[in-house]
Amino acid sequence: RKEVEQDPGPFNVPEGATVAFNCTYSNSASQSFFWYRQDCRKEPKLLMSVYSSGNEDGRFTAQLNRASQYISLLIRDSKLSDSATYLCVVDSGGYQKVTFGTGTKLQVIP
Amino acid sequence: GAGVSQSPSNKVTEKGKDVELRCDPISGHTALYWYRQSLGQGLEFLIYFQGNSAPDKSGLPSDRFSAERTGGSVSTLTIQRTQQEDSAVYLCASSAEGLSYEQYFGPGTRLTVT
């Protein structure tokens, strides 16, 4: 099993739609979780951290499910500018590294 | 403030040559990371520095790859005897402290081995 797994997509959604991505991780000792966004041919940028209690930032909501070992990202009222690849990031739970998922591509269409 | 910078932005080299890539992290960030990303692929973790120390070098793809960091700041990634499969974008990131902190990425160095 891969350390971090994401559905590569692409997810093609109309403007205004709600879309959700999941990311599963294999190491039950992982403690830190993030969602990053990467635009084509650009470097990744932090979108939001994922806290145990779940957190929301505007149209974006992130949640952590430790029992099932996955994190999720929900985007409401999708905008054209949300089109990007969304990467989940998980620490290695005591090992000195972090692992990025391969990303889920989102395309918001007019 | 200044972000993470990397140099060169592009590097074309012949197979078998050595290359050195440089990363200047955000001032005050103690943690520094190197990744590589091949076209259309995810980020491959290479190495992580806390201060000048790299606790785990097992992410480096082969012994042709080495990295160092001096003065808790600038880091260099060296690839010896480059091969065509080394062609990728090499990304550097820094974070305020350790692995639990958000990372800020540089623009990357695009390496092409001919």
HADDOCK unambig.tbl for C-alpha pairs under 7 A between the chains (distance, minus, plus):
assign (segid A and resid 32 and name CA) (segid B and resid 100 and name CA) 5.35 0.50 0.50
assign (segid A and resid 42 and name CA) (segid B and resid 107 and name CA) 6.88 0.50 0.50
assign (segid A and resid 43 and name CA) (segid B and resid 105 and name CA) 6.20 0.50 0.50
assign (segid A and resid 43 and name CA) (segid B and resid 106 and name CA) 6.77 0.50 0.50
assign (segid A and resid 43 and name CA) (segid B and resid 107 and name CA) 5.62 0.50 0.50
assign (segid A and resid 44 and name CA) (segid B and resid 105 and name CA) 6.51 0.50 0.50
assign (segid A and resid 45 and name CA) (segid B and resid 104 and name CA) 6.76 0.50 0.50
assign (segid A and resid 45 and name CA) (segid B and resid 105 and name CA) 6.93 0.50 0.50
assign (segid A and resid 46 and name CA) (segid B and resid 102 and name CA) 6.78 0.50 0.50
assign (segid A and resid 91 and name CA) (segid B and resid 99 and name CA) 6.64 0.50 0.50
assign (segid A and resid 96 and name CA) (segid B and resid 55 and name CA) 6.37 0.50 0.50
assign (segid A and resid 96 and name CA) (segid B and resid 56 and name CA) 5.98 0.50 0.50
assign (segid A and resid 97 and name CA) (segid B and resid 48 and name CA) 6.50 0.50 0.50
assign (segid A and resid 98 and name CA) (segid B and resid 99 and name CA) 6.93 0.50 0.50
assign (segid A and resid 99 and name CA) (segid B and resid 45 and name CA) 6.66 0.50 0.50
assign (segid A and resid 100 and name CA) (segid B and resid 43 and name CA) 6.09 0.50 0.50
assign (segid A and resid 101 and name CA) (segid B and resid 42 and name CA) 6.66 0.50 0.50
assign (segid A and resid 102 and name CA) (segid B and resid 41 and name CA) 6.60 0.50 0.50
assign (segid A and resid 102 and name CA) (segid B and resid 42 and name CA) 4.11 0.50 0.50
assign (segid A and resid 102 and name CA) (segid B and resid 43 and name CA) 6.81 0.50 0.50
assign (segid A and resid 103 and name CA) (segid B and resid 42 and name CA) 6.68 0.50 0.50
